[in-house]
C-alpha cells in the first residue's frame, strides 16, 4: 500500500495541489452511455474533475439510505430506458450550456467516493451512496469541479448529533476551502440539527447569498414530513419524479402553505458502483437531488460565460428557484404547485434566447 506522502505526490502530478484541510484529490470521470449494463468506464471515465475527501465522520446507516435499487441487465426495464433517455438528453444539453465556462464548483456531502478508477488515491466508500451521487452529478455537470466530503463513520447514524457536527464541519469546508457554488446533500434528519442550521445560515452570510444548497426531501411518503436540512429556509428541497414528470408516492406530504414543490428525475437512474464493473438503477429523492444539483451547475456555468448579473442572481436561492419554476412543467396527474424541473425548454433555442429566459425569471424573483 502506498504511503500518504506517495499518494500526495502522485496527486500533484494529476491535479492541482489539495488545500491543507483536504486529502489527496482524485479525478472523477464522465462519459457517453449506452442502454443496459455498462462497463465501469462508461459512467466514470474521461472527466478531469477535482474530487477531495477532507473529512472522515460517521457512516450513513443502511436504513437511512434510499432503498429502491436494482442492478442493470441486458434487458433494462421500460422505466430504466425512459430514465436513461432523459439523462442522455439532459447531459447533452448540459454540455452545450457549460461550453468553456468558469468551472462551477460543487461540494457533495455524502459517504465519500469509491475506488472506481485506477488513478484513485486512497479512497474508500464502504456504502457506495456517495459514489452513486457523484457519478450522477458528474454526468450532468461535465465541466464542473467536484469535491466530496465524507460525513460517514463506522456504525454511525444520521440521527446522532455527532454526525450533525460532521455535516456542519463539511459545510464550512465546502464554503471556505472549496469555494463551492453548490452544496449537494442527498440525505436528511427527521428533526432539525442546530449545528447544521447555523452552518448553512453562516455560509449564506459569509458568501453574501452567493451559494446554493440542495437536499433530499424524503423517501417515506406521507408517513413522515419533509426531512432536514431540506426544510431549511436557505435550502432547495428536491422531490423525486419519473421520466414523465410524475411525482412519486415516496415523496413527503406537501406543506399547507401551498408554496412550489420542486421535483425532477429520481426513478431508475443508472449510478456507478465502487469497486465493481457494473451500475445500479437507483431511485429516490437522493438521486433527484444529485440530478437537480447537476442541472443547476450547468445553468450557472452558462450564466457565468454570458452575463455576470444573471449569474449572481442564479447563485441566490430565490433566483435559482425562479428559474426552476420557469423551466418546469406540471404533470397531468399532479397538483399545480408540483413543478417538474427539466432543461427541455432550453433545447433547440439560441444562447440569446436562453439568456432571455433566465433574465425574465430573475426579474420576477427580485
N, C-alpha and C positions, 0 to 999 in steps of 0.2 A: 504493500500500500504506500502511496506517495505521501511525503510529509507535507505539513501545512506550507512550509516555505517553498517546496517544489510546486505545489498547487498554485500558490500565488504567483510564482514566476511564470508558470505556463499561462495563467490567466492574462497576465500583462501582455503576452505575445499575441493573444487572441483579441483582446478588447482593451478599452481604456482602464486605467487602474481603478480599483474599487476604493470608495471612501473609507475612512478609518473605522467606521462602525459596521461596515459590510464585510461579508465573507467573499470568497472568490466568485467573480462574475461568471456567468455561464451563457453561451449562445443558445437562443431558442429559435427553432425553425418554423417555417411555414411553406406549404407547397400546394400544388393543384391536387384535387381529389378525384376519386372515381367511385362509382357505386359499389356497394357490397363491402367485403372485407378488404383491408388495405395493408400495405407494408408499413413498417414503422416510419419510413422516410416520408410518407405522404402527408402526415399532419405536422411532423416536427423535423423539417429539413429545409435549409436554404435561407432562412431569415436570420440576419445577424443582429439580434436584439440584445440589449443588456439586461441580464437577469441576475439578481443577487439574493442571497439568503442572509439577512442581517441578524435574525433573531432565532433562538430556539425556545419554544414555550411548550404548551401542553397540546397533545393531540386531540383533534375532534373525536368524540366518541362516535361509533358507527350509527347509533340510533339517532344521532343529530344530523346525519348526512342524508341527502336525497336518496331514497330507497329504490326508485324506479331505474333499473339499469339492465341492459341486455347486450350480449356480445353480438357483433355483426356477423353475418353469414354470407354465403354466396347468393342466397335468396333473401335480400332485405325485405322487410315489411313495407307495405304501402306508405305507412306513416314515416318510416325512415327515408324512403325515396323522396317524399314530399319535403321533409326536413332538409335532406341533402341538396335538393334542387334550390331550396330557399337560401341555404348557406352559400352555395355556389354563386348565385346571382348577387347576393349581398356582398360577398367577398370581392367579386369583380368590380362592383360599383365603388366599394371602399378603396380599392386600388386606384381607381380614377381620381377619387376625391383627395387621396393622400399623395398624389404625384409631386415629388420634390418639395415637400413642406419642411418647416421646422419640425423636428421629431417630437411628437406628443409623448409625454411620459405617463405611464400607467403603473400604479402600485397595486399588486394583488396581495391581499391579506388572506392566507389560507394555510394549507398543510405543507407548504414547501413545493418542491418540484423534483421529479424522479430522474434517474439516470437513463434517459431515453436516447441520448446521443453519446457517441464515443468520446466527444470532446468535453462532456460534462465533468466538472471537477468537484469531487467530494460532496455530491448532492445526496439527499435522501428524502423521499416522500413515502412513508410507510403506508399511508392510507390511499393515496392516489388522487384524492379530490383536487388538490392544488394543481397537479399536472393536467388534469382534465380541464379545469377552468382556464389555465394558462394557454392550452392549445386552442381553445375556442377564441379567446381574445386575440391571440397571435394571428389567427386565420382572418379575422375581420379587421384587424389593425396592422396590416403588413409592414408598415414603416414606423411603428411606434417603438419607443424604448420601454421595456417591461422589466419591472423589479418585483421580486416575490419575497414577502415576509412570512416566515414560518411561525405561526402562533399555535403550535401543536406540541404537546408533550405526552410522555407515556402515561396512559391511564387517566388522562385529563378529561374534563367535561366542560362544555361551554357554559354550564350553569355555575361554574366555580369562579369566584371573584378573582382568583389568581390568574385565570385565563383572561378575564376582562382587563387586568392590568397589562398583560402582554399585548392585547389588541390596542390598548391606548398607547403603549410604547411604540407599537408598529405604526400607528397613525402619525405620531410625532416624527418618527424616522422617515416616513413617506414624504412628509412636508419639508423637513429640513435637510435631509440627506439626498433624497431622490428628486426634489423639486417637482413632485408629481402634479400633473394636471388633473388626473383621475385616480380615485381610490376605489377599488372594486372589492366588495365584501360579500361573498356568497355563503353567508351563514347568519345566524341570529340567536338571540336570547329571548326567553319568554318575558322577562322583565327588564326594565331599563337598568343599565350599569353606569353609575355616576362617572366613573373614571373615563369611560368611552365618550359619554356625553360632553364632558369637559374637554377632552382631546379634540373632538370634532369641532366644537364651538371655538376653541382656541386656534385651530387650524384655519378656520374661515376668517377670523380676525387677523391672524398673522399674515395671511395671503391676500388680505384686502378683498375678500369674497371672490377670489380667482382660483377656485378649486372645486371639483365635483366629486361627490360621494354617491356611490350606488350600493344598494344592499338588497338581499333576497327578502321577499315579503313573508313567505311561509309555504310549507308543503302539507299542512294539516287540515286544509279545508275549513269548514265552519266550526270545527272543534276548538280552534284557538284563534285569537286575534292576531293581527299583524305583529310580527316579531320586531325586536330591537336589534340593531340600530335603524332598520328600515323605516320606523315611525318617527325618527328624529327629524326635527324641522329642517335641518340642513341637508338631509339625505333624500335621494330619489329612490323611492321604493319600486321594485320591479316584480311583476307577476308573470306567470307562465301562460303561453298560448300554444296552439298547434300551428302548423304551417299555413292554415287558412285564416288565422287571427282569432280563433275561438278561445276564450278564456277557459282555463282548465278547472275542474272541480276541486283540485288540491289547493287552489288559491284561498287566502283568508277572506272572511266576510268584509264587505265594504263598510267604511265609517258612515255615520248618519249625516255627516256634513255635505255629502254629495260632491266632493272635490274629485278631480280627474284621477283615474286609476290607470297606470301605465302597465302594459304587458307586451311581451314580444316572444319570439320563438323559444320554447323551452321544452319541446317534446321530441324525443327520439333524435337528439343531436349527437353526431359522432364526436367522441372525445378520445384523446390519446391516453394510453395506459403506460405507466412507468415500468421499465424493465422488460416489457413484452412487445412482441411484434404483432399487436392487434389493437383494435379500437373497440370502444363500447358505445352503445347508444344510450345516452343519459337524459333523464327528464327531470323537470322541477324548476322552481324559481331561482335556484342556484345557477343553473345553466342559463336561464333567461337573463340573469344579472350580468353574466360574462358576455352574452350577446349584446346587451344594451351598452355595456362599457366599451366594447369594440366599435360599435356603431358611433357612439359619442366621440370616440377618438378620431374616427375618420372625418366627422363633421368639424371638429376643432382644427384638424390638420388643413382641411380645405379653407376654413376661415383664416387661418394663420397666413396662408400664402396669397389671399385675395383681399382681405380687408381687416385691418387691425382692430377697428372699433367693433366690428361684428364678432371677432374672436374674443375680445374682452367680455362682450355681452353673453356669449355662449359659455364662458367659464363660470358664470354665475348660475346657481341652481334655477332661479326663475327663468333665466334666458334659455337654458337647455330644455327645461320643461315646456316652455312656449314653443320651441322648435319641434320637440317631440309631438306636441299637440297638433302642430301644423302638418306634420308628416304622417300623422296617424289616420287609421281607418277604424270604423266601427263594424264589428261582425253583425250579421243579420240577426243572430240569436242573442247578442249582447245588449247591455244597457248603454245608454248614451254617453255616460262618463267612463266607460271601459274602453280605453284607447289602445289600439293595437299599433305598435310602433314598427315601422318598416321604412327603408330608404327608397321604396318603389317610386315615390313622387319625384325623386331627383333623377330618375332614369330617363335617358333619351332627350335631355334638355341641355342647353349650353351652360357654361360656367356662370355667365352673366345672369341667366335665369335662376340658377341655383342660389346665387348670392342674393337675388331679389327675394326669393322665398325666405331665406334666413333673416334678411333685414326687416321684412314685413312682420315676421313672427316676433322679433325683438321690439319693434315699435308698439305692438300690442301689450308686451310684457312690462315695459318700463314707461 
